[in-house]
Amino acid sequence: MRLLRRPVSSYSNVFSRSMSSSCGRTVMSFGDGNQGALGLPTSLTGIGGDTYEPTPVPGLPADVSSVSAGHYHSLAVTSGGALWAWGRNNEAQLGRGGVLESRDTWNLPKRVEGLDQVNVCAAFASGVVSSAIGDDGSLWVWGKSKRGQLGLGKDVMEAMVPSRVEALAGEKIVKVSFGWGHAIAQTEDGKLFGWGYSADGRIGKLGKALESSPLDSSIDTSERNQEISTSTIEAAEKLVLEGMEKEKDMPIIWEPCLIEELSGVEVADIACGLDHSLVLCGNGILLSCGSNVYGQLGREKKDMGMFPVDINVRPISLGSGLGHSLVICEVPSSDATEGATSLFSWGWNQSSQLGRAGPENAPLLVERLEGESLVSVSGGRVHSMSLTSEGEVWIWGCGKNGRLGLGSSCDETEPMLLDSLEGCEVLQAVSGFDHNLVLVAE
């Protein structure tokens, strides 16, 4: 019997919430302002200033329908199909007509140029590349990536203006997720395409033998930490230089290809960390692939490629940070009120970004959020954030630079309610590496 694909994507949930509100909307930001990703004037923050509580981003239209956070920059889509961007622009990821403006203009939100003929309905980004999905399902990309993250063809490493990904012509793309050098894209009918840096099988099997990353993915963390801590700085630098030299021959897939392992399987949601990927199938099976150096794959099976995560509840929505994984799961109706969900986390936990204690390499329940009706979850470098159906935002992990929005730089070991947003109707909450965006209905 063919299982019907359920509307489980966190993007779909949030998009429907944002479109249900017909009033004006405000984008708010908080966290690290060093790269201009907050979109706040220096008169408010100072040059490179951080913001410790959610603060309205000025200069944006009142009809923003969704927001997206790259590693160091931000994107906002309007209900009229326009796209705005601000933050780091060293790689032309802001789409400002190929002009690399001075750094003091990065924090000013401006409309992306070159998309006048595209009615943008969604946007996604990595650290160096931005993308937009048109209402016809077309995918457009711009920025710079030596690892093939643009997907525009062999050896194409930059696109100063938005360019259509022709390899996906004929497909209706609904979601894209980017890692450090890889990307995966989900279609309306549940197919999955991958491209970019393919080491460790982070985009599955694409007709080539899987290879380990020469930099760090094949190195055991305990061995690596011991070696570096007991060696001289020169020896540590040598290790990195050797890895970088080997990376010159890194495996790259220059154009989107259909992922072999998922042939005949409907994909319901996707999420990428820095060098790993999560794929939720329509039958409820959650797959992981890529680097497992922090235990972010959540499975005993160490083989490269896509294999099931060791989780015994049904996932419904995915999120990922740099080296940790976050999954919203169903709660059996007999155990909780209708609509209740649970959150499971695993992977890197240096700053308590998992929101719970216990083994890091296995999916475990985040107890503080039991009973909440979660609709989305997002991860940064070392923090995490989740949104409930009631519009409440919970956040935890590293508080440096105000990235938790709680008014201090203190870390939080378990989820804390972002009470400064109490009384606001929060439609969406997303995390970049060290900054956050929330979309609020006025």
VMD Tcl script that draws the C-alpha trace (Angstrom):
set ca {
  {0.00 0.00 0.00}
  {1.39 3.40 -0.93}
  {1.73 5.73 2.02}
  {0.46 9.24 1.43}
  {2.95 12.00 2.11}
  {1.91 14.08 5.08}
  {2.45 17.85 5.23}
  {5.18 17.66 7.82}
  {7.69 20.22 6.60}
  {8.37 22.91 9.19}
  {8.55 25.42 6.34}
  {5.03 24.47 5.22}
  {3.71 24.82 8.77}
  {5.27 28.23 9.25}
  {4.32 29.45 5.78}
  {0.67 28.63 6.37}
  {0.82 30.40 9.75}
  {2.37 33.53 8.26}
  {-0.12 33.69 5.40}
  {-3.06 33.29 7.76}
  {-2.35 36.70 9.25}
  {-3.51 39.56 7.06}
  {-2.12 42.38 9.21}
  {1.33 43.95 8.94}
  {4.41 42.02 9.97}
  {7.68 42.95 11.63}
  {11.01 41.14 11.39}
  {13.01 41.17 14.62}
  {16.59 40.07 15.15}
  {19.04 39.41 17.96}
  {22.48 37.94 18.56}
  {25.85 38.55 16.91}
  {25.92 41.69 14.78}
  {29.51 41.43 13.55}
  {28.56 40.54 9.96}
  {25.54 42.82 9.69}
  {23.11 39.88 9.78}
  {20.87 41.65 12.32}
  {19.96 44.39 9.85}
  {20.13 46.99 12.61}
  {21.65 50.48 12.24}
  {24.99 51.18 13.89}
  {23.32 54.09 15.68}
  {21.49 51.44 17.68}
  {24.12 48.74 18.07}
  {27.45 50.43 17.40}
  {29.77 49.05 14.70}
  {29.61 45.26 14.76}
  {27.40 45.49 17.83}
  {25.44 42.62 19.30}
  {21.78 42.75 20.34}
  {20.65 40.90 23.45}
  {16.88 41.05 22.93}
  {14.61 40.84 19.85}
  {14.76 44.22 18.08}
  {12.72 45.35 15.03}
  {14.64 45.48 11.74}
  {13.94 48.84 10.09}
  {13.56 49.46 6.37}
  {11.63 46.32 5.43}
  {8.19 46.19 3.76}
  {5.22 45.49 6.05}
  {4.17 42.40 4.07}
  {7.06 40.03 4.84}
  {5.68 36.50 4.61}
  {8.76 34.45 5.59}
  {12.37 34.84 6.71}
  {15.48 32.73 6.30}
  {18.89 32.87 7.97}
  {22.14 32.00 6.25}
  {25.24 31.44 8.33}
  {26.02 35.17 8.45}
  {23.26 36.87 6.46}
  {19.48 37.13 6.36}
  {16.68 36.95 3.78}
  {13.04 38.11 3.85}
  {10.34 37.21 1.32}
  {7.32 39.49 0.86}
  {3.77 38.46 0.00}
  {4.25 40.29 -3.30}
  {7.08 37.96 -4.31}
  {10.05 40.26 -3.63}
  {13.20 39.22 -1.76}
  {15.24 41.37 0.61}
  {18.71 40.62 2.00}
  {21.26 41.94 4.47}
  {24.42 40.76 6.26}
  {27.75 39.40 5.03}
  {28.38 40.08 1.35}
  {31.98 39.00 0.70}
  {30.66 36.32 -1.66}
  {27.93 38.45 -3.30}
  {25.27 36.45 -1.44}
  {23.13 39.56 -0.95}
  {22.37 39.84 -4.67}
  {23.21 43.51 -5.03}
  {23.82 43.50 -8.77}
  {27.30 42.05 -8.52}
  {28.53 45.07 -6.56}
  {30.57 44.19 -3.47}
  {29.75 47.19 -1.31}
  {31.72 48.36 1.69}
  {31.16 46.47 4.91}
  {29.36 49.37 6.58}
  {26.42 48.85 4.19}
  {25.98 45.13 4.91}
  {23.50 45.78 7.72}
  {21.12 47.74 5.48}
  {18.26 45.59 4.12}
  {17.97 45.97 0.35}
  {15.91 44.24 -2.31}
  {17.75 41.49 -4.19}
  {18.41 42.53 -7.78}
  {17.88 40.29 -10.80}
  {14.67 38.61 -9.68}
  {12.18 41.05 -11.22}
  {10.66 38.33 -13.40}
  {10.45 35.82 -10.52}
  {7.59 35.71 -8.05}
  {9.60 34.51 -5.06}
  {7.72 32.30 -2.61}
  {10.61 30.99 -0.48}
  {14.31 31.59 0.14}
  {17.15 29.61 1.74}
  {20.86 30.22 2.27}
  {24.23 28.84 3.36}
  {27.24 30.88 4.42}
  {28.25 31.85 0.88}
  {25.21 31.16 -1.32}
  {21.61 32.39 -1.36}
  {18.67 30.84 -3.19}
  {15.11 31.71 -4.12}
  {12.24 29.51 -5.22}
  {9.77 30.95 -7.70}
  {6.05 30.21 -7.56}
  {6.60 28.01 -10.61}
  {9.02 25.82 -8.65}
  {12.13 27.21 -10.32}
  {15.32 27.50 -8.25}
  {17.60 30.55 -8.50}
  {21.02 30.87 -6.84}
  {23.78 33.46 -6.40}
  {27.02 33.87 -4.45}
  {30.40 32.14 -4.56}
  {31.31 28.54 -3.74}
  {34.39 26.59 -4.75}
  {32.60 23.44 -3.56}
  {29.89 23.43 -6.21}
  {27.11 24.65 -3.93}
  {25.64 26.80 -6.70}
  {24.72 23.75 -8.79}
  {25.18 25.70 -12.04}
  {27.55 23.31 -13.82}
  {31.13 22.05 -13.79}
  {33.65 24.50 -12.35}
  {31.05 27.29 -11.97}
  {32.09 28.83 -8.66}
  {30.39 32.20 -8.70}
  {27.14 33.84 -9.76}
  {27.15 37.57 -9.09}
  {23.44 37.83 -9.98}
  {20.61 35.31 -9.49}
  {20.92 32.46 -11.99}
  {18.43 29.67 -12.64}
  {19.53 26.12 -11.83}
  {18.83 24.64 -15.25}
  {19.54 21.07 -14.13}
  {16.29 21.29 -12.14}
  {14.17 22.71 -14.96}
  {10.96 20.71 -15.10}
  {11.01 20.04 -11.37}
  {8.87 21.96 -8.89}
  {11.20 22.70 -5.96}
  {9.56 23.38 -2.59}
  {12.50 23.41 -0.18}
  {16.30 23.65 -0.22}
  {18.73 23.07 2.62}
  {22.41 24.01 2.58}
  {25.39 22.75 4.56}
  {28.96 24.01 4.47}
  {29.60 22.88 0.92}
  {26.63 20.69 0.00}
  {22.96 21.21 -0.81}
  {19.81 19.13 -1.12}
  {16.49 20.11 -2.72}
  {13.05 18.61 -2.23}
  {10.42 18.59 -4.97}
  {6.66 18.90 -4.67}
  {6.23 15.23 -5.55}
  {8.74 14.06 -2.95}
  {11.94 13.56 -4.97}
  {15.33 14.60 -3.55}
  {18.28 16.07 -5.45}
  {21.78 16.69 -4.12}
  {24.88 18.57 -5.24}
  {28.10 20.17 -3.98}
  {30.80 18.75 -1.74}
  {29.98 15.06 -1.35}
  {32.59 13.75 1.12}
  {31.34 11.34 3.81}
  {28.26 10.59 1.72}
  {26.59 13.77 2.98}
  {24.39 13.87 -0.14}
  {24.05 10.11 -0.42}
  {25.09 8.02 -3.41}
  {25.16 9.85 -6.71}
  {26.83 7.29 -8.93}
  {30.29 7.72 -7.39}
  {32.19 5.85 -4.69}
  {31.81 7.55 -1.32}
  {34.90 9.27 0.10}
  {35.79 10.52 3.57}
  {36.53 14.19 4.18}
  {40.29 14.82 4.34}
  {39.87 17.61 6.88}
  {38.08 16.18 9.88}
  {35.15 13.86 9.23}
  {37.19 10.66 9.31}
  {39.14 11.63 12.44}
  {37.94 10.40 15.81}
  {37.29 13.45 18.03}
  {38.92 11.96 21.13}
  {42.08 11.17 19.19}
  {42.10 14.56 17.51}
  {41.61 16.50 20.76}
  {44.34 14.53 22.48}
  {46.78 15.00 19.62}
  {46.26 18.74 19.41}
  {46.30 19.29 23.16}
  {49.60 17.46 23.58}
  {51.36 18.80 20.50}
  {52.83 22.16 19.65}
  {50.82 24.78 17.78}
  {53.03 24.16 14.76}
  {52.07 20.47 14.70}
  {48.36 21.35 14.93}
  {48.70 23.81 12.07}
  {50.47 21.13 10.03}
  {47.48 18.81 10.43}
  {45.13 21.46 9.07}
  {47.43 22.38 6.18}
  {47.77 18.74 5.20}
  {44.00 18.37 5.19}
  {43.55 21.52 3.11}
  {46.08 20.25 0.57}
  {44.17 16.99 0.23}
  {40.93 18.96 -0.16}
  {42.15 20.29 -3.51}
  {41.01 16.95 -4.90}
  {37.75 16.93 -2.96}
  {34.74 15.14 -4.44}
  {32.29 17.63 -5.96}
  {28.96 17.10 -7.69}
  {28.62 20.25 -9.82}
  {24.96 19.90 -10.77}
  {21.88 18.57 -8.94}
  {21.46 14.80 -9.29}
  {18.69 12.52 -8.12}
  {19.78 10.71 -4.94}
  {19.92 6.99 -5.69}
  {19.03 5.58 -2.26}
  {15.67 7.36 -2.34}
  {14.46 6.06 -5.67}
  {10.74 5.39 -5.31}
  {10.61 6.92 -1.82}
  {8.70 10.13 -1.09}
  {10.61 12.74 0.88}
  {8.63 14.78 3.40}
  {11.26 17.09 4.97}
  {14.99 17.83 4.86}
  {17.65 19.59 6.96}
  {21.40 20.05 6.60}
  {24.01 20.67 9.25}
  {27.49 21.84 8.40}
  {28.54 18.46 6.99}
  {25.61 16.11 7.55}
  {22.05 15.75 6.26}
  {18.71 14.56 7.62}
  {15.96 13.25 5.35}
  {12.43 12.41 6.55}
  {10.56 9.96 4.35}
  {6.80 10.01 3.90}
  {6.50 6.66 5.71}
  {7.98 8.21 8.87}
  {11.48 6.76 8.53}
  {14.23 9.29 9.33}
  {17.54 8.90 7.48}
  {20.90 10.54 8.16}
  {24.15 10.76 6.22}
  {27.48 12.58 6.21}
  {29.99 13.26 8.95}
  {29.44 11.67 12.33}
  {32.35 13.30 14.12}
  {29.99 14.74 16.78}
  {27.50 11.86 16.79}
  {25.11 13.99 14.71}
  {23.90 11.03 12.63}
  {22.15 9.51 15.64}
  {22.74 5.88 14.71}
  {24.92 2.94 15.65}
  {25.54 2.06 11.99}
  {28.74 3.84 10.96}
  {28.60 3.12 7.22}
  {28.69 6.06 4.82}
  {25.44 6.73 3.01}
  {21.81 7.20 4.04}
  {20.69 4.92 6.87}
  {17.88 5.10 9.47}
  {18.36 7.11 12.65}
  {17.93 5.09 15.85}
  {14.68 6.70 16.97}
  {11.50 4.89 18.06}
  {8.97 7.72 17.70}
  {7.54 9.22 14.50}
  {9.33 12.40 13.36}
  {7.21 15.11 11.76}
  {9.64 18.03 11.27}
  {13.42 18.48 11.11}
  {16.04 21.03 12.11}
  {19.80 21.08 12.35}
  {22.61 23.15 13.77}
  {26.27 23.12 12.81}
  {26.93 19.71 14.35}
  {23.69 18.77 16.07}
  {20.32 17.41 14.97}
  {16.82 18.37 16.14}
  {13.58 16.51 15.39}
  {9.98 17.28 16.35}
  {8.06 14.04 16.88}
  {4.47 12.96 17.37}
  {3.26 12.09 20.85}
  {0.80 9.15 20.94}
  {-2.67 10.59 21.57}
  {-3.19 8.32 24.57}
  {-0.16 9.85 26.29}
  {-0.87 13.54 25.82}
  {-3.36 16.15 24.74}
  {-4.17 16.32 21.05}
  {-1.54 18.21 19.06}
  {1.22 17.76 21.62}
  {4.68 17.01 20.32}
  {8.08 16.12 21.66}
  {11.57 17.21 20.67}
  {14.53 14.84 20.32}
  {18.14 16.02 19.92}
  {21.59 14.51 19.40}
  {25.10 15.47 18.27}
  {27.49 18.23 19.36}
  {26.64 19.54 22.84}
  {29.59 21.73 23.79}
  {27.33 24.61 24.85}
  {24.20 22.63 25.83}
  {22.62 23.18 22.41}
  {20.93 19.79 22.77}
  {18.85 21.17 25.64}
  {19.25 18.03 27.72}
  {21.80 15.86 29.50}
  {22.81 12.33 28.58}
  {24.65 10.61 25.73}
  {25.22 12.92 22.80}
  {25.30 10.41 19.94}
  {21.79 9.00 20.47}
  {18.39 10.72 20.02}
  {17.01 11.62 23.45}
  {13.97 13.55 24.59}
  {14.27 17.25 25.51}
  {12.16 16.96 28.65}
  {11.64 20.69 29.20}
  {9.49 20.90 26.07}
  {7.22 17.94 26.84}
  {3.57 18.87 26.31}
  {4.32 21.81 24.02}
  {2.87 21.90 20.51}
  {6.00 22.59 18.50}
  {5.71 23.64 14.85}
  {9.35 24.31 13.96}
  {12.87 23.94 15.30}
  {16.09 25.59 14.18}
  {19.76 25.30 15.15}
  {22.74 27.64 15.02}
  {26.41 27.07 15.64}
  {25.96 26.28 19.35}
  {22.36 27.20 20.17}
  {18.84 26.02 19.28}
  {15.38 27.57 19.03}
  {11.83 26.25 18.68}
  {8.42 27.79 17.96}
  {5.08 26.54 19.30}
  {1.64 26.70 17.70}
  {0.73 29.33 20.31}
  {3.48 31.61 18.97}
  {5.87 31.09 21.87}
  {9.63 30.91 21.27}
  {11.88 28.64 23.33}
  {15.67 28.97 23.09}
  {18.74 27.34 24.66}
  {22.49 26.76 24.37}
  {25.29 29.32 24.11}
  {24.34 32.86 25.11}
  {27.46 34.60 23.83}
  {26.79 37.84 21.89}
  {23.17 37.76 23.03}
  {22.24 34.98 20.64}
  {19.60 33.64 23.06}
  {17.81 36.99 23.22}
  {17.36 36.70 26.98}
  {19.13 39.95 27.85}
  {22.45 38.40 28.87}
  {25.38 36.35 27.57}
  {24.69 33.42 29.89}
  {24.36 29.89 28.51}
  {21.14 27.96 29.13}
  {21.32 24.19 29.54}
  {17.64 23.64 28.79}
  {14.96 25.51 26.83}
  {13.95 28.90 28.17}
  {10.86 30.86 27.14}
  {11.79 34.04 25.26}
  {9.47 36.11 27.43}
  {10.31 39.45 25.82}
  {8.04 38.30 22.97}
  {5.13 37.58 25.32}
  {1.94 39.00 23.83}
  {3.35 38.91 20.30}
  {2.03 36.59 17.61}
  {5.26 35.00 16.41}
  {4.81 33.46 12.97}
  {8.33 32.16 12.36}
  {11.65 31.78 14.21}
  {14.93 30.82 12.49}
  {18.60 30.69 13.46}
  {21.77 31.54 11.58}
  {25.14 30.51 12.97}
  {25.15 33.20 15.67}
  {22.05 35.30 15.04}
  {18.28 34.79 14.96}
  {15.25 36.16 13.16}
  {11.63 36.16 14.28}
  {8.66 37.21 12.17}
  {5.91 38.83 14.21}
  {2.34 39.83 13.26}
  {1.62 43.36 14.36}
}
mol new
graphics top color blue
foreach p $ca { graphics top sphere $p radius 0.5 }
foreach p [lrange $ca 0 end-1] q [lrange $ca 1 end] { graphics top cylinder $p $q radius 0.2 }
display resetview
